[in-house]
Amino acid sequence: MTASQTTVDFDIAIVGGAMAGATLALGLAKLAQELKRPLKVALIEASRPGGQHPGFDARSIAIAQGSIFELTRLGIWPKLAHLGTPIGNIHVSDRGHFGMTTLNASDFHLPYLGQVVELERVGAALFELLEKQQISLYCPAKLVSIRANIDANYLLLDDGRELSAKLVVAADGLNSVVRRDFALPLEQVDFEQVAVVANIGIDKPHGQWAYERFTDSGPLALLPMTNVDGQARMSLVWALSPAMAQQMLTCSKSTFLASLQQAFGYRAGQFIEVGERHAYPLKLSSMPRPIYQRTLFIGNAAQTLHPIAGQGFNLGLRDLVCVIDAVRGALLAGDDLGGAKLTHHYLAQRSQDRASTINNVEFLVRGFSNQHWPLVAGRNIGLRLLSWCPPLKTPIARQAMGWKSPITSA
């Protein structure tokens, strides 16, 4: 920093402006308006949504019904709803075995079980909303380093500017610079799988059906998407061994579609087109303590999940809602925004949900990737029981749709 340059002071600095960080910034802006309290918020993001933005690429995610309920409360979902494709039904099956069940929104008197959104389109919409709020947006800008102090944390950006913040929220993903600079531990479980991700064209309307199919190599998920030029589309996440994933990335379109059809079957129709294929290794990562001095970690900076249950963003949303609630409490009580009382309150509030969600996802991955016959028989009997006894689906649906979902019973 040059002698003529001064540090810009903020109450809260958010590092990372993808889904979690952008949503948190909007939620904090709404909180300041509700409480009629000044709240200086900075959002640091390396690039605007578009082809170069890793958080808003061609991928799609499923936002659970309970998460949409919360996004609506934050005033965000009404601005994004036109980008969503409803999930009206979910079909779960085990390839080569008799296990199968369905979840249907109508059984729970709900309009949908969730919504599928394309990250790039949502990113552009969120940035439009951010630019209308009293938020200091540092973009494009990268965090170079962070240092903790008693009264504030100091953040150095790649253009030489320095910010201070009473509270820093790290939303900068799996390779968090904030976590790296503070040398905080990250526990990882390698599933020895690679997710192949692509958009798939099908020969008939998807009818708002989503599919989860468990195969020998791992789970295969298809999510309904909006049509493009009359073409029905679905978003694919296919967990494969590293060697098989490499083959699926480099083979011809026709070979890929034929292999996918063989693994999935024809329940969704015939696969007739595939877009650009991407891949990423599947690991479960989690911070034992997602806090540090005047710092909270949320979303993928705090934990990354296997996509088997589509819970990654939904868990991250619960993180950021907890941050907003903690900031609200501190403002009303006149407490230090980044003090130990706030950070430890966040830690206590998030511990049980994080642990149970992470454990449940790991259990699903292990249980449905194992071909040992007692486990195969057990999980298929379980799936059949859900079909034969609909009331058993209610707790499963509650967990799938997230918290605060106005679900009744099947």
NORURLIN-V753707 format. One record per backbone hydrogen bond with DSSP energy under -0.5 kcal/mol. CO is the residue of the C=O (numbers start at 0). NH is the residue of the N-H. E is the energy in kcal/mol with one decimal. If there is no record, write none. Layout:
co;nh;e
CO;NH;E
CO;NH;E
This chain:
co;nh;e
1;4;-1.1
6;8;-0.5
7;163;-2.5
9;165;-1.2
10;166;-1.8
11;41;-2.5
12;14;-0.5
12;168;-2.6
13;15;-0.7
13;43;-2.9
14;170;-2.9
17;21;-2.9
18;22;-2.0
19;23;-2.4
20;24;-2.3
21;25;-2.1
22;26;-2.3
23;27;-2.5
24;28;-2.0
25;29;-2.1
26;30;-2.0
27;31;-2.4
28;32;-1.7
29;33;-2.5
30;34;-2.6
31;35;-1.0
31;36;-1.7
38;40;-0.7
39;10;-1.7
39;11;-2.2
40;135;-2.7
41;13;-3.2
42;44;-0.5
42;137;-3.1
43;15;-3.1
44;140;-1.9
49;52;-1.7
51;53;-0.7
52;55;-0.9
56;119;-1.3
58;118;-2.4
60;62;-0.6
60;116;-2.3
61;63;-0.6
62;114;-2.3
63;67;-2.2
64;68;-1.9
65;69;-1.6
66;70;-2.9
67;71;-2.3
68;72;-1.6
69;73;-1.7
70;75;-2.5
70;76;-1.2
71;74;-1.4
75;78;-1.5
75;79;-0.5
76;79;-2.0
76;80;-2.1
79;82;-2.7
80;83;-1.5
84;115;-2.6
85;87;-0.8
86;112;-3.5
86;113;-0.7
87;104;-3.0
88;209;-2.4
89;91;-0.5
89;102;-2.4
90;211;-2.8
91;100;-2.3
92;94;-0.5
92;213;-2.6
93;96;-2.1
98;93;-1.7
100;91;-2.9
102;89;-2.9
103;106;-1.0
103;107;-0.6
104;107;-1.4
104;109;-2.0
105;108;-1.3
107;407;-0.8
112;64;-1.8
113;86;-2.8
114;62;-3.6
115;84;-1.8
116;60;-2.2
116;118;-0.5
117;121;-2.3
118;122;-2.8
119;123;-1.8
120;124;-1.7
121;125;-2.7
122;126;-2.2
123;127;-1.7
124;128;-1.8
125;129;-2.5
126;130;-2.0
128;131;-1.2
129;132;-1.7
132;134;-2.1
134;136;-0.9
135;42;-2.6
135;137;-0.7
136;138;-1.0
137;44;-2.6
141;157;-2.0
144;155;-2.6
146;153;-2.9
151;148;-0.8
152;164;-2.2
153;146;-2.3
154;156;-0.5
154;162;-2.6
155;143;-3.2
155;144;-1.3
156;159;-1.9
160;156;-3.0
161;7;-2.2
162;154;-3.2
163;9;-2.1
164;152;-2.8
166;12;-2.3
167;169;-0.6
167;295;-2.4
168;14;-2.6
168;170;-0.7
169;297;-2.4
172;175;-0.9
173;175;-0.7
175;179;-1.9
176;180;-2.8
177;181;-1.7
178;183;-2.0
179;182;-1.2
186;285;-2.5
188;190;-0.7
188;283;-2.7
192;281;-2.8
193;195;-0.6
193;239;-2.5
194;196;-0.6
194;279;-1.6
195;237;-2.3
196;277;-2.5
197;235;-3.3
198;274;-2.7
199;233;-2.4
200;271;-2.7
200;272;-1.3
201;231;-0.5
205;208;-1.5
207;87;-1.9
207;88;-1.9
209;90;-2.8
210;221;-2.2
211;92;-2.3
212;214;-0.6
212;219;-2.7
213;94;-2.7
217;214;-1.4
218;238;-2.6
219;212;-3.1
220;236;-2.3
221;210;-2.7
222;234;-2.9
227;230;-2.1
229;231;-0.6
230;227;-1.8
231;201;-2.2
232;224;-1.9
233;199;-3.5
233;235;-0.5
234;222;-2.2
235;197;-1.5
236;220;-3.0
236;238;-0.5
237;195;-2.7
237;239;-0.5
239;193;-3.1
240;244;-2.9
241;245;-1.9
242;246;-1.7
243;247;-2.4
244;248;-1.7
245;249;-1.5
246;250;-1.8
251;255;-2.4
252;256;-2.9
253;257;-2.1
254;258;-2.3
255;259;-2.7
256;260;-2.5
257;261;-2.1
258;262;-2.0
259;263;-2.5
260;264;-2.9
265;268;-1.4
269;202;-1.5
269;271;-0.6
272;200;-2.9
277;196;-2.8
279;194;-2.9
280;282;-0.7
281;190;-1.7
281;192;-0.6
282;284;-0.6
283;188;-2.5
284;303;-2.1
285;186;-2.8
288;290;-1.6
289;296;-2.3
291;294;-2.2
293;167;-2.7
294;291;-2.2
295;169;-3.2
297;300;-1.5
298;301;-1.5
298;302;-2.4
301;286;-2.5
303;284;-1.9
305;308;-0.7
306;309;-0.8
310;314;-2.6
311;315;-2.1
312;316;-2.7
313;317;-1.5
314;318;-1.6
315;319;-2.2
316;320;-2.3
317;321;-1.6
318;322;-1.7
319;323;-2.3
320;324;-2.3
321;325;-2.4
322;326;-2.6
323;327;-2.5
324;328;-2.3
325;329;-2.1
326;330;-2.6
327;331;-2.5
328;332;-1.9
329;333;-1.1
329;334;-2.2
335;338;-1.3
337;293;-0.5
338;342;-2.2
339;343;-2.5
340;344;-1.5
341;345;-2.4
342;346;-2.1
343;347;-2.3
344;348;-2.5
345;349;-1.9
346;350;-1.2
347;351;-0.5
349;353;-2.4
350;354;-2.4
351;355;-2.6
352;356;-2.4
353;357;-2.6
354;358;-2.4
355;359;-2.4
356;360;-2.3
357;361;-2.2
358;362;-2.3
359;363;-2.2
360;364;-2.4
361;365;-2.6
362;366;-3.0
363;367;-2.4
364;368;-1.1
365;369;-0.8
371;374;-0.9
371;375;-2.1
372;376;-2.8
373;377;-2.3
374;378;-2.6
375;379;-1.9
376;380;-2.3
377;381;-2.1
378;382;-2.2
379;383;-2.2
380;384;-2.6
381;385;-1.7
382;386;-1.4
383;387;-2.6
384;388;-2.5
388;391;-2.1
389;392;-2.4
390;393;-1.1
391;395;-0.6
392;396;-3.1
393;397;-2.6
394;398;-2.0
395;399;-2.3
396;400;-2.4
397;401;-0.8
398;401;-0.5
400;65;-3.4
401;404;-0.7
404;406;-2.6
